[in-house]
C-alpha cells in the first residue's frame, strides 16, 4: 500500500463521478497563483540584475554565479525543489568564500566549508531517496490510477513520504538560517556605529524571506 501524499482513492473517485459535489473537479482561489507569479517574477529580476552587475559592470564572474543561474531555472518545477534550494544555498556560501578568503577569520572559513558539505550532502541524500520512495519505483506515479492500484494491491509498497518531506524541510530550514546568520560573525565585531550594524543585520535578515 502507498504512504505517499496522493489523495485518498475515494476522493479521487468522487472527483471523477460526483458531479454534484465536484462539477468541475476541485478548484482553488487565485491567491496562490498570484503570489507564486509575483515572487517568481521578482526572483528572475533579482537574479538577472545580479548577473548583469557581475558580467558587465564588475566583469568578475565567479563560481557562485554559475550555481545561481541553474538554481533560478530549477525553481520552475517542484520536482527539482531540492536542487533549486540546494544550488541557491551553495551559491550564497560560495559567495561568502569568495570574499577575499585570505583575510577572513579561520573559524568563519571552517563554518562555510562545513555548510557547503552539509548542503551538498543534503541535496545528494534526498535526491537519491526520491526513486526509492516506492518499490517498484513506477508505483509512485501509477498508484494514482485506481484500476492499477486495485489490480496491484499488496504488490507494491511506499515509504512514508510525509515524514521524508518533513525531514527535508527541517534540514533545509536549518541550513537557510545558518547561511543567513554566518555573515553576522563577520560584522558583529567591526568597529562601526551601532546603527550601521543594525542596518546590516536588517539587510541580511531580508534574505531569510
C-alpha positions in Angstrom: 0.0 0.0 0.0 1.1 3.6 -0.5 2.0 6.2 2.1 2.7 9.0 -0.4 0.9 12.3 -0.4 -1.6 11.3 -3.1 -5.3 12.0 -2.3 -7.4 9.0 -0.9 -8.8 6.7 -3.5 -12.4 7.5 -2.5 -11.7 11.3 -3.0 -10.2 10.7 -6.5 -13.2 8.6 -7.4 -15.6 11.3 -6.2 -13.8 13.9 -8.3 -14.4 11.7 -11.4 -18.0 10.7 -10.6 -19.7 13.1 -8.2 -20.7 16.0 -10.4 -23.0 17.5 -7.8 -20.2 18.0 -5.3 -17.4 18.5 -7.8 -19.0 19.8 -11.1 -15.5 20.9 -12.3 -13.2 19.0 -10.0 -11.5 20.8 -7.2 -10.9 24.5 -7.7 -8.7 26.8 -5.6 -8.8 30.5 -5.4 -6.3 32.7 -7.2 -4.2 33.8 -4.2 -1.6 31.1 -4.5 -1.3 31.6 -8.3 -0.9 35.4 -7.9 1.6 35.0 -5.0 3.7 32.5 -6.9 3.7 34.6 -10.1 4.8 37.8 -8.2 7.6 36.0 -6.3 8.8 34.2 -9.4 9.0 37.4 -11.4 10.8 39.1 -8.6 13.3 36.2 -8.4 14.0 36.4 -12.1 14.6 40.2 -11.9 16.9 39.9 -8.9 19.0 37.1 -10.4 19.4 38.8 -13.9 20.2 42.1 -12.2 22.9 40.3 -10.3 24.3 38.6 -13.4 24.4 41.9 -15.3 26.2 43.6 -12.5 28.8 40.8 -12.3 29.3 40.3 -16.0 29.1 43.8 -17.4 29.8 46.2 -14.5 32.3 44.4 -12.3 33.4 42.0 -15.0 34.3 39.4 -12.4 32.0 36.4 -12.6 32.7 33.6 -10.1 31.6 30.1 -9.2 28.7 31.5 -7.2 27.2 32.9 -10.4 27.5 29.5 -12.0 25.3 28.0 -9.3 22.7 30.7 -9.0 21.8 30.5 -12.8 20.7 26.9 -12.8 19.1 27.5 -9.4 16.8 30.0 -11.0 15.6 27.6 -13.7 15.2 24.6 -11.3 12.7 26.7 -9.3 10.5 26.4 -12.3 9.4 22.9 -11.3 8.6 21.5 -7.9 10.2 18.1 -8.9 13.6 19.8 -8.7 12.8 21.8 -5.5 15.7 20.2 -3.6 18.2 21.1 -6.4 16.7 24.6 -6.7 17.1 25.4 -3.0 20.4 23.5 -2.7 22.1 25.3 -5.6 20.9 28.6 -4.2 22.5 27.9 -0.8 25.7 26.7 -2.5 25.8 29.9 -4.4 25.4 32.0 -1.3 28.0 30.1 0.6 30.5 30.2 -2.3 29.9 34.0 -2.3 30.9 34.1 1.3 34.0 32.1 0.5 34.8 34.4 -2.4 35.0 37.5 -0.1 38.8 37.8 -0.1 39.3 34.4 1.6 42.8 35.2 2.7 41.6 37.9 5.1 38.6 36.0 6.5 38.8 34.5 10.0 39.7 30.8 10.0 36.6 29.8 12.1 34.4 31.6 9.6 36.0 29.7 6.7 35.6 26.4 8.6 31.9 27.2 9.1 31.5 28.0 5.4 33.2 24.8 4.3 31.1 22.7 6.8 28.0 24.3 5.5 29.0 23.6 1.9 29.5 19.9 2.8 26.2 19.9 4.6 24.2 21.3 1.7 25.9 19.1 -0.8 25.1 16.0 1.3 21.5 17.2 1.8 21.0 17.5 -2.0 22.5 14.2 -2.8 20.8 12.3 0.0 17.3 13.5 -0.7 17.7 13.2 -4.4 18.8 9.6 -4.0 15.8 8.9 -1.8 13.2 10.0 -4.4 13.4 7.0 -6.7 13.4 4.8 -3.6 10.1 6.1 -2.3 8.1 3.2 -3.8 9.0 -0.3 -4.7 8.8 -0.7 -7.7 9.6 2.9 -8.5 6.8 3.2 -11.0 4.3 2.7 -8.3 4.9 6.2 -7.2 3.0 7.7 -10.1 1.0 4.7 -11.2 -0.8 4.3 -7.9 -2.9 7.4 -8.8 -4.6 5.1 -11.4 -7.3 3.5 -9.3 -7.6 0.5 -11.6 -3.8 -0.1 -11.4 -3.8 0.3 -7.7 -6.6 -2.2 -7.2 -5.0 -4.7 -9.5 -1.7 -4.5 -7.7 -2.9 -4.2 -4.2 -0.4 -5.7 -1.8 2.2 -6.0 -4.6 3.8 -2.6 -4.1 4.8 -0.5 -1.1 5.7 3.1 -0.5 7.7 4.8 2.3 6.2 7.5 4.4 6.6 10.4 2.1 5.2 12.9 4.6 7.9 12.0 7.1 10.6 12.3 4.4 9.3 15.7 3.3 9.2 16.9 6.9 12.8 15.9 7.4 13.9 17.5 4.2 12.2 20.8 5.0 13.6 20.8 8.6 17.1 20.3 7.3 16.7 22.8 4.6 15.3 25.4 7.0 18.2 24.9 9.4 20.7 25.4 6.6 18.8 28.5 5.5 19.1 30.1 8.9 22.8 29.1 9.2 23.6 30.6 5.8 21.8 33.9 6.7 23.5 34.0 10.2 27.1 33.4 9.0 27.8 37.0 7.9 26.8 38.2 11.3 30.0 36.6 12.6 32.0 38.9 10.3 30.5 42.3 11.1 29.5 41.9 14.7 32.9 42.8 15.9 33.5 45.5 13.4 34.2 49.0 14.8 31.3 50.7 13.2 28.4 52.7 14.6 25.7 50.6 16.2 23.1 51.9 13.8 25.2 50.7 10.9 25.4 47.2 12.5 21.7 47.1 12.9 21.2 48.2 9.3 23.5 45.4 8.1 21.6 42.9 10.3 18.3 44.0 8.9 19.6 43.7 5.3 20.8 40.2 6.0 17.5 39.4 7.7 15.6 40.0 4.5 17.4 37.0 2.9 15.6 34.7 5.3 12.4 35.5 3.5 
